[in-house]
Amino acid sequence: MSASVREAGGTERAGTPAETGAATRLLALGRAELTLLGRNKTALTTSLIIPVALAFAMKGAVENMVAGTGLSVGSALLPATLGYVLVFAVYSSLTGSYTARREELVLKRLRTGELRDLEILAGTALPAVLLGLVQCVLLVVLGGVLLDAGPPTAPHLLVAGVVLGMAATVGFAALSSVLAKSAEGAQLAVLPFMMVSLAGSGMVVPLDILPERVASVLELLPLSPAMELIRAGWTGGEGLKETLGQLITGLVWAGLALFAVQRWFRWEPRR
């Protein structure tokens, strides 16, 4: 549209400037969020330091855990570290961002402009997602050397796992913000999802070394498909059937999270 802009009802108004492109709006919002993230020392510490610190803290336990299982320390610990990035750098950080922007009326004001709801959510998530992706790349390269894991043997599975994990953590971050009444309360709202994911999705304890019945139940958790695909990036996976099952389960969780966000996400402050 050159000199017209399409209104919400589908009609056009002549003589007004053209709408800003969606990509431009997302980048503008993403830059603003990145600036705010850079000023939030707590969020930066959670995002950058905790995943690596947890990996070093768990190294000794993982060495004992995988002894005699056929898994190497690298193939067990390095995927777990990427999982920590998903949980701390993306999910926890983003839950706080959504909550803070809502309580500060930022989300409400953004909805009065050109930005659509999905663009607001995506733009707010953009810095956390990009930071998480950069961390994952660095960990794969440096961790492969330091932990003697080598490069991924099935990089397509690793990429699929990271993408599914990002989609799930962004969706559940938006949902978790509904439970928080303040930015401080967001630190408590994230605990259930974090604890379930850390304990049951194969981060602390790989599902491969658990009893089959227990593992078959834990495989259905929201981040389990992503973690299994990430680990398959180094182990090669168990076969086409298992890989398709993990992809479908991950996509179902991502779809459910998107549906729930559209239905229950709060744009107004909780009073």
C-alpha positions as CSV (number, residue, x, y, z in Angstrom):
1,M,0.0,0.0,0.0
2,S,1.6,3.3,-1.0
3,A,-0.4,6.2,0.5
4,S,-2.9,4.2,2.5
5,V,-2.9,2.1,5.6
6,R,-5.0,-0.9,6.3
7,E,-7.1,-0.7,9.4
8,A,-8.0,-3.5,11.8
9,G,-11.3,-4.1,10.2
10,G,-9.8,-4.6,6.7
11,T,-10.6,-1.2,5.3
12,E,-8.0,1.4,4.1
13,R,-7.6,5.1,4.9
14,A,-6.2,7.2,2.0
15,G,-3.7,10.0,2.5
16,T,-1.9,8.5,5.5
17,P,1.7,7.2,5.6
18,A,2.3,3.5,4.9
19,E,2.7,1.3,7.9
20,T,6.1,0.4,9.0
21,G,7.2,-3.1,7.9
22,A,6.9,-5.9,10.5
23,A,10.6,-6.6,10.4
24,T,11.5,-3.0,11.1
25,R,9.0,-2.9,14.0
26,L,10.5,-6.1,15.4
27,L,14.1,-4.8,15.1
28,A,13.2,-1.5,16.8
29,L,11.5,-3.2,19.7
30,G,14.3,-5.8,19.9
31,R,16.9,-3.0,20.1
32,A,15.0,-1.3,22.9
33,E,14.7,-4.6,24.8
34,L,18.4,-5.3,24.3
35,T,19.3,-2.0,25.8
36,L,17.1,-2.7,28.9
37,L,18.6,-6.2,29.2
38,G,22.1,-4.7,29.2
39,R,21.1,-2.5,32.1
40,N,19.7,-5.4,34.1
41,K,22.7,-6.9,35.8
42,T,20.7,-9.6,37.5
43,A,19.2,-10.9,34.3
44,L,22.7,-10.8,32.6
45,T,24.2,-12.8,35.4
46,T,21.4,-15.3,35.2
47,S,21.8,-15.6,31.5
48,L,25.5,-15.6,31.1
49,I,27.1,-17.1,34.2
50,I,24.6,-19.7,35.7
51,P,24.5,-22.1,32.7
52,V,28.4,-22.4,32.6
53,A,28.7,-22.4,36.4
54,L,26.2,-25.3,36.6
55,A,28.1,-27.2,33.9
56,F,31.3,-27.0,35.9
57,A,29.5,-27.9,39.1
58,M,27.9,-31.0,37.6
59,K,31.0,-32.3,35.9
60,G,32.1,-34.6,38.7
61,A,28.6,-35.9,39.3
62,V,28.1,-36.6,35.5
63,E,31.4,-38.5,35.4
64,N,30.1,-40.9,38.0
65,M,26.6,-41.0,36.5
66,V,27.6,-42.1,33.0
67,A,30.2,-44.6,34.1
68,G,29.4,-47.9,32.3
69,T,26.4,-46.5,30.4
70,G,28.0,-46.0,27.1
71,L,27.6,-42.2,27.2
72,S,30.7,-40.0,27.4
73,V,31.0,-37.1,29.8
74,G,30.9,-34.7,26.9
75,S,27.8,-36.2,25.3
76,A,26.0,-36.0,28.6
77,L,27.2,-32.7,30.0
78,L,27.4,-30.5,26.9
79,P,23.7,-31.0,25.9
80,A,22.8,-30.4,29.5
81,T,24.6,-27.1,29.3
82,L,22.5,-26.0,26.3
83,G,19.5,-27.0,28.3
84,Y,20.6,-24.7,31.1
85,V,20.8,-21.9,28.5
86,L,17.2,-22.5,27.5
87,V,16.0,-22.5,31.1
88,F,18.0,-19.7,32.5
89,A,19.0,-17.4,29.6
90,V,15.7,-17.6,27.8
91,Y,12.9,-18.9,29.9
92,S,13.7,-17.3,33.3
93,S,15.0,-14.0,31.9
94,L,12.1,-13.6,29.5
95,T,9.5,-14.3,32.1
96,G,10.8,-11.4,34.1
97,S,10.8,-9.2,31.0
98,Y,7.2,-9.9,30.1
99,T,6.1,-9.4,33.7
100,A,8.1,-6.1,34.1
101,R,6.9,-4.7,30.8
102,R,3.3,-5.5,31.7
103,E,3.4,-4.0,35.1
104,E,5.1,-0.8,33.8
105,L,2.3,-0.5,31.2
106,V,4.7,-0.9,28.3
107,L,2.8,-3.7,26.7
108,K,-0.5,-1.8,27.0
109,R,1.1,1.3,25.3
110,L,2.7,-0.8,22.6
111,R,-0.8,-2.3,21.7
112,T,-2.1,1.2,20.8
113,G,0.5,1.6,18.0
114,E,1.2,-0.4,14.8
115,L,2.6,-3.4,16.6
116,R,0.5,-6.5,16.6
117,D,0.2,-8.7,19.6
118,L,2.5,-11.4,18.2
119,E,5.0,-8.8,17.2
120,I,5.1,-7.4,20.7
121,L,5.7,-10.8,22.2
122,A,8.3,-11.7,19.6
123,G,10.1,-8.4,19.8
124,T,10.3,-8.6,23.6
125,A,11.7,-12.1,23.3
126,L,14.2,-11.3,20.5
127,P,17.2,-10.3,22.7
128,A,16.9,-13.3,25.0
129,V,16.6,-15.6,22.1
130,L,19.6,-14.2,20.2
131,L,21.7,-14.2,23.4
132,G,20.7,-17.8,23.9
133,L,21.6,-18.8,20.4
134,V,25.0,-17.1,20.6
135,Q,25.7,-18.9,23.9
136,C,24.7,-22.2,22.3
137,V,27.0,-21.7,19.4
138,L,29.9,-20.8,21.7
139,L,29.2,-23.7,24.0
140,V,29.1,-26.2,21.1
141,V,32.5,-25.0,19.8
142,L,34.3,-24.4,23.0
143,G,32.6,-27.2,25.0
144,G,33.4,-29.7,22.3
145,V,37.1,-28.9,22.8
146,L,37.1,-28.6,26.6
147,L,35.0,-31.7,27.2
148,D,36.5,-33.7,24.4
149,A,33.0,-34.2,22.9
150,G,34.0,-33.3,19.4
151,P,31.8,-31.7,16.8
152,P,28.1,-32.8,16.6
153,T,27.7,-35.9,14.4
154,A,24.1,-35.0,13.5
155,P,24.0,-31.2,13.5
156,H,20.5,-31.1,12.0
157,L,19.2,-32.8,15.0
158,L,21.0,-30.4,17.3
159,V,19.6,-27.4,15.4
160,A,16.1,-28.9,15.5
161,G,16.4,-29.4,19.3
162,V,17.5,-25.9,19.9
163,V,14.8,-24.4,17.8
164,L,12.1,-26.5,19.5
165,G,13.5,-25.6,22.9
166,M,13.5,-21.9,22.1
167,A,9.9,-22.1,20.9
168,A,8.8,-23.9,24.1
169,T,10.7,-21.7,26.5
170,V,9.4,-18.5,24.9
171,G,5.8,-19.7,25.0
172,F,6.1,-20.9,28.6
173,A,7.8,-17.7,29.7
174,A,4.8,-15.7,28.4
175,L,2.5,-18.1,30.3
176,S,4.5,-18.0,33.5
177,S,4.3,-14.2,33.5
178,V,0.6,-14.5,34.0
179,L,1.2,-16.1,37.4
180,A,3.5,-13.3,38.5
181,K,2.2,-10.1,40.1
182,S,5.5,-8.2,39.9
183,A,9.0,-8.6,38.4
184,E,10.2,-9.9,41.8
185,G,7.3,-12.4,41.8
186,A,8.5,-13.7,38.5
187,Q,11.5,-15.3,40.2
188,L,9.0,-17.5,42.0
189,A,6.7,-18.1,39.1
190,V,9.5,-19.7,37.1
191,L,10.4,-22.3,39.7
192,P,7.8,-25.0,38.8
193,F,8.7,-25.2,35.1
194,M,12.5,-24.9,35.9
195,M,12.5,-27.6,38.5
196,V,10.4,-30.0,36.4
197,S,12.7,-29.4,33.3
198,L,16.0,-29.6,35.2
199,A,15.0,-32.8,37.0
200,G,12.9,-34.6,34.4
201,S,13.8,-33.4,30.9
202,G,17.2,-35.1,30.8
203,M,19.4,-32.1,31.8
204,V,20.7,-33.2,35.2
205,V,20.1,-36.9,34.6
206,P,20.1,-38.1,30.9
207,L,16.9,-40.1,30.1
208,D,19.1,-42.8,28.5
209,I,20.3,-44.0,31.8
210,L,16.9,-44.1,33.6
211,P,14.5,-47.2,33.7
212,E,12.6,-47.5,30.5
213,R,9.2,-46.9,32.1
214,V,10.3,-43.8,33.9
215,A,12.0,-42.4,30.8
216,S,8.9,-43.1,28.6
217,V,6.9,-40.8,31.0
218,L,9.5,-38.1,31.3
219,E,9.9,-38.0,27.5
220,L,6.5,-36.3,27.4
221,L,7.6,-33.2,29.4
222,P,7.7,-29.9,27.5
223,L,11.5,-29.7,27.1
224,S,12.2,-33.4,26.9
225,P,11.9,-33.6,23.1
226,A,14.3,-30.7,22.6
227,M,16.8,-32.2,25.0
228,E,16.7,-35.6,23.4
229,L,17.2,-34.0,19.9
230,I,20.1,-31.9,21.2
231,R,21.8,-34.9,22.7
232,A,21.1,-36.9,19.5
233,G,23.2,-34.2,17.8
234,W,26.2,-36.0,19.4
235,T,25.0,-39.5,19.7
236,G,23.3,-39.7,16.3
237,G,19.8,-40.5,17.7
238,E,18.0,-43.8,18.0
239,G,16.4,-44.0,14.6
240,L,13.9,-42.2,12.3
241,K,10.8,-43.3,14.3
242,E,12.1,-42.0,17.6
243,T,13.3,-38.7,16.0
244,L,9.9,-38.1,14.4
245,G,8.2,-38.8,17.7
246,Q,10.4,-36.3,19.4
247,L,9.7,-33.7,16.7
248,I,6.0,-34.2,16.9
249,T,5.9,-34.1,20.7
250,G,8.0,-30.9,20.7
251,L,5.7,-29.2,18.0
252,V,2.6,-30.2,20.0
253,W,4.0,-28.5,23.1
254,A,4.9,-25.4,21.1
255,G,1.5,-25.3,19.6
256,L,-0.2,-25.7,23.0
257,A,1.9,-22.9,24.4
258,L,1.0,-20.6,21.5
259,F,-2.7,-21.4,21.9
260,A,-2.5,-20.8,25.7
261,V,-0.7,-17.5,25.3
262,Q,-3.3,-16.2,22.8
263,R,-6.0,-17.2,25.2
264,W,-4.6,-16.3,28.7
265,F,-1.7,-13.9,28.3
266,R,-2.3,-10.7,30.4
267,W,-1.6,-7.3,28.8
268,E,-2.9,-5.3,31.8
269,P,-1.1,-5.0,35.2
270,R,-2.3,-7.2,38.0
271,R,-3.8,-5.1,40.8
